[in-house]
Every structure is written in C-alpha cells, then in structure tokens.
Amino acid sequence: MSPMKKILCLALFAAALAAVPRAAHSQAIKINLPYTLLGSPNIGAEVTVSQQLAINADFSWTPYIFKTRPFQSRITEDALRIMQVTGEVRYYVKPRYYYTNDMFDGFYVGPYVMYGMYNVGFATHKNPLDDKRYVGWGISGGASIGYKFYLSRRFRLDLNVGIGLAHLQHDIHTLGADYAMVTLARDKTMLWFGPTKFGAHLVFNIFR
C-alpha cells in the first residue's frame, strides 16, 4: 500500500473526528479486542452530541507480508494488508447508566459508512502462478446495531455488528515477490450484501 493511500485513510479518520460538533459533551476511546488479538493495530473514539445521540469513528491497520518458497525455491509473498476507517451515528434507544457529561450505555442503532484498502493473497497451490493477490479498495454502508455494557466507572464493553452493502474494486495479480509483476485482471468489481463490520471494543471513558 502506497504512502499516499495510507495518508488518505489517516486523513479520513481525522476528518471524521474533526467533523464532530464542538458541542460534543463527552468522549471515550476504544480498541477492538478481536483485531488487537490478531495483531492489527486499531483505535476508535466516541463522542456524544446529545443525551441519546453519539458519533463514533474507528481506524484499523493490518500490515502483514509473509515470504514463502512454495515452488522450485521461488519466493512468493502471502499478503494480509488491510486499512479501513469507519464513521457511525448512534442513537441510544433507552440509555442506561448515566455517567460523566451525558455519556450513556445500553442498546443503540444507526447508520454507518466504511472505507478501506486491501492487498490480500495466500499461497494455496504448489505453483504460485495459480495463486492470486487482490489489491484494491472498498466502500460500504448500512445499519449498525449494538449494546454497550457497563464494566466499571471507567470501562465498558461495546459489542456491535453492521449489515449493509459493500462495493469492492481491485486488480488481480499473482501472489508476489518473484511473480509480483504478473497482472491477471484489472478493475474487477464485486458487490456484497450482508454483515460488513463487527466490533467487540473495550471502551475507556476519558473523563470519569
């Protein structure tokens, strides 16, 4: 993934946070536990703009390249590189456990939008020319539902899932390294409707 693309994703995440009204009452930061356990750095933030309305933003980066030699000592690269940003509006239906500055827990629903870039491919054949690497970008949007559980004065557990429509566009290459310049197809697109995001976040309330 090029430096310019990395900067674009970071800029989108920063813009999502900057777009939060200055009237926001409370802030919390969070990490996605499954992503963290899988070694993917991530961070999120939630701010409230009223007693039942909040804005949430998440950023994650999976940076892995693994070199392998599956065929006649030729080097290939397994790739798992994904960067994504998510923006979400949350409406807390029946807020519970009021704490500092109008931050609430409980059940919430709302729309979300997600943008990401990816470079993904794994060696599954003896001949690396039979393996494919997908390099491209995607955008999705839909509805998110979740529940934020009280753990302690400062900590919460936030579980959510998003269901919506995703558009993916990518080039298809051979896996990488010795074969990195072999392009099999360009600008292939795919649509997907169903679950497109999942979160199990540990939330830290900054002001409590």
C-alpha positions as CSV (number, residue, x, y, z in Angstrom):
1,M,0.0,0.0,0.0
2,S,1.5,3.3,-1.1
3,P,2.3,6.1,1.4
4,M,-0.3,8.3,-0.2
5,K,-3.0,5.8,0.3
6,K,-2.0,5.4,4.0
7,I,-2.1,9.2,4.4
8,L,-5.6,9.2,2.7
9,C,-7.0,6.7,5.2
10,L,-5.5,8.6,8.2
11,A,-6.9,11.9,6.8
12,L,-10.3,10.4,6.5
13,F,-10.2,9.2,10.1
14,A,-9.0,12.6,11.3
15,A,-11.7,14.3,9.2
16,A,-14.4,12.1,10.8
17,L,-13.2,13.2,14.3
18,A,-12.9,16.8,13.2
19,A,-16.5,16.8,11.9
20,V,-17.8,16.2,15.4
21,P,-19.6,19.3,16.6
22,R,-17.9,21.4,19.2
23,A,-21.0,21.0,21.3
24,A,-20.0,17.3,22.0
25,H,-20.3,16.6,25.7
26,S,-18.2,13.5,26.4
27,Q,-15.5,11.5,24.8
28,A,-14.3,7.9,25.1
29,I,-11.5,6.0,23.3
30,K,-11.6,2.3,22.5
31,I,-9.8,-0.7,21.0
32,N,-11.4,-3.6,19.0
33,L,-10.4,-6.7,21.0
34,P,-10.5,-9.3,18.2
35,Y,-8.4,-7.1,15.9
36,T,-5.9,-6.5,18.8
37,L,-5.6,-10.2,19.5
38,L,-4.9,-10.8,15.8
39,G,-2.1,-8.3,15.9
40,S,-3.9,-5.5,14.0
41,P,-3.4,-2.0,15.5
42,N,-6.6,-0.1,15.9
43,I,-8.2,2.8,17.7
44,G,-11.7,4.3,18.0
45,A,-13.4,7.2,19.5
46,E,-17.0,8.0,20.5
47,V,-18.4,11.4,21.4
48,T,-21.9,12.3,22.5
49,V,-23.8,15.2,20.9
50,S,-27.0,14.8,23.0
51,Q,-28.4,12.6,25.7
52,Q,-29.2,9.9,23.1
53,L,-27.1,10.7,20.1
54,A,-23.4,9.9,19.6
55,I,-20.8,9.9,16.8
56,N,-18.3,7.0,16.5
57,A,-15.2,6.6,14.4
58,D,-12.8,3.6,14.1
59,F,-9.5,3.1,12.4
60,S,-7.6,-0.2,11.9
61,W,-4.5,-1.3,10.0
62,T,-3.4,-4.9,9.3
63,P,0.2,-4.7,7.9
64,Y,1.4,-8.3,7.3
65,I,3.6,-9.7,4.4
66,F,4.9,-13.2,4.8
67,K,7.6,-14.6,2.5
68,T,7.3,-18.2,1.4
69,R,9.0,-20.6,-1.0
70,P,6.3,-23.0,-2.2
71,F,7.6,-23.8,-5.7
72,Q,11.1,-24.6,-7.0
73,S,12.7,-22.3,-4.4
74,R,11.0,-19.3,-6.0
75,I,10.0,-16.7,-3.4
76,T,6.3,-15.6,-3.0
77,E,4.6,-13.3,-0.6
78,D,1.5,-14.1,1.4
79,A,-0.2,-10.7,1.9
80,L,-2.7,-9.6,4.5
81,R,-2.7,-5.8,4.4
82,I,-5.9,-4.0,5.2
83,M,-6.5,-0.4,6.2
84,Q,-10.0,0.8,7.0
85,V,-11.9,3.7,8.6
86,T,-15.5,3.7,9.8
87,G,-17.9,6.5,10.7
88,E,-21.1,5.8,12.5
89,V,-24.0,7.7,14.1
90,R,-25.5,6.1,17.1
91,Y,-29.0,6.6,18.6
92,Y,-29.3,5.1,22.1
93,V,-32.8,3.8,22.4
94,K,-33.2,3.6,26.2
95,P,-29.9,5.0,27.6
96,R,-28.7,3.3,30.9
97,Y,-26.1,4.0,33.5
98,Y,-25.6,7.7,33.0
99,Y,-22.1,8.9,33.7
100,T,-20.0,12.0,33.1
101,N,-21.1,14.6,30.6
102,D,-24.1,12.8,29.0
103,M,-22.3,9.5,28.0
104,F,-24.7,6.6,28.2
105,D,-24.7,2.8,27.9
106,G,-27.3,0.4,26.5
107,F,-28.8,-0.6,23.1
108,Y,-28.2,1.6,20.1
109,V,-28.9,1.7,16.3
110,G,-27.8,3.9,13.5
111,P,-26.2,4.3,10.0
112,Y,-22.5,3.8,9.3
113,V,-20.2,4.1,6.3
114,M,-16.8,2.4,5.9
115,Y,-13.9,2.9,3.5
116,G,-10.9,0.7,3.2
117,M,-7.9,-0.5,1.0
118,Y,-6.6,-4.0,0.8
119,N,-3.8,-6.2,-0.5
120,V,-4.7,-9.8,0.2
121,G,-3.4,-13.2,-1.1
122,F,-2.2,-16.5,0.2
123,A,-0.2,-19.4,-1.2
124,T,-2.6,-22.4,-1.5
125,H,-1.1,-24.1,-4.6
126,K,2.3,-25.7,-5.4
127,N,2.6,-23.4,-8.4
128,P,2.5,-19.8,-7.2
129,L,1.3,-18.8,-10.6
130,D,-2.0,-20.4,-9.6
131,D,-2.3,-18.2,-6.6
132,K,-3.9,-14.8,-6.7
133,R,-3.4,-11.5,-4.9
134,Y,-6.2,-8.9,-4.7
135,V,-5.2,-5.2,-4.5
136,G,-7.9,-2.6,-4.3
137,W,-10.3,-0.6,-2.3
138,G,-13.9,-0.9,-1.0
139,I,-16.7,1.2,0.5
140,S,-19.8,0.0,2.4
141,G,-22.7,1.5,4.2
142,G,-25.7,0.2,6.1
143,A,-27.2,-0.1,9.6
144,S,-25.4,-0.9,12.8
145,I,-26.8,-2.3,16.0
146,G,-25.0,-2.8,19.2
147,Y,-25.0,-2.8,23.0
148,K,-22.6,-1.1,25.4
149,F,-22.2,-3.0,28.7
150,Y,-21.2,-1.4,32.0
151,L,-17.9,-2.9,33.4
152,S,-16.7,-0.3,35.9
153,R,-16.6,3.5,36.4
154,R,-14.1,3.9,33.5
155,F,-14.5,0.8,31.3
156,R,-17.3,-0.5,29.1
157,L,-17.6,-3.4,26.6
158,D,-19.1,-2.3,23.3
159,L,-20.5,-5.1,21.0
160,N,-21.8,-4.2,17.6
161,V,-22.4,-5.5,14.1
162,G,-23.2,-3.7,10.8
163,I,-25.2,-5.1,7.9
164,G,-25.2,-3.3,4.6
165,L,-24.0,-3.2,1.0
166,A,-20.3,-3.3,0.1
167,H,-18.7,-2.4,-3.2
168,L,-15.2,-3.8,-3.8
169,Q,-12.9,-2.9,-6.7
170,H,-9.5,-4.5,-7.2
171,D,-6.7,-5.6,-9.6
172,I,-5.8,-9.3,-9.6
173,H,-2.1,-10.2,-9.6
174,T,-0.1,-13.3,-9.0
175,L,0.9,-13.7,-5.4
176,G,4.1,-11.5,-5.2
177,A,7.9,-11.3,-4.9
178,D,9.3,-13.2,-8.0
179,Y,5.9,-13.1,-9.6
180,A,4.7,-9.7,-8.4
181,M,4.6,-8.1,-11.9
182,V,2.2,-10.6,-13.4
183,T,-1.2,-8.9,-13.6
184,L,-4.1,-11.2,-14.3
185,A,-7.0,-8.7,-14.4
186,R,-7.7,-5.0,-13.7
187,D,-10.7,-3.1,-12.2
188,K,-12.7,-6.1,-11.2
189,T,-15.7,-5.3,-9.1
190,M,-17.9,-7.2,-6.6
191,L,-21.0,-6.3,-4.6
192,W,-21.8,-7.9,-1.3
193,F,-24.9,-7.5,0.9
194,G,-24.7,-8.8,4.5
195,P,-22.5,-8.3,7.6
196,T,-19.7,-5.9,6.7
197,K,-18.4,-5.0,10.1
198,F,-18.1,-6.4,13.6
199,G,-16.8,-4.9,16.8
200,A,-16.0,-6.1,20.3
201,H,-14.5,-2.9,21.8
202,L,-13.0,-2.2,25.2
203,V,-14.1,1.4,25.9
204,F,-12.2,3.8,28.2
205,N,-14.2,6.9,29.4
206,I,-11.7,9.7,29.4
207,F,-13.4,12.0,32.0
208,R,-14.8,9.6,34.6
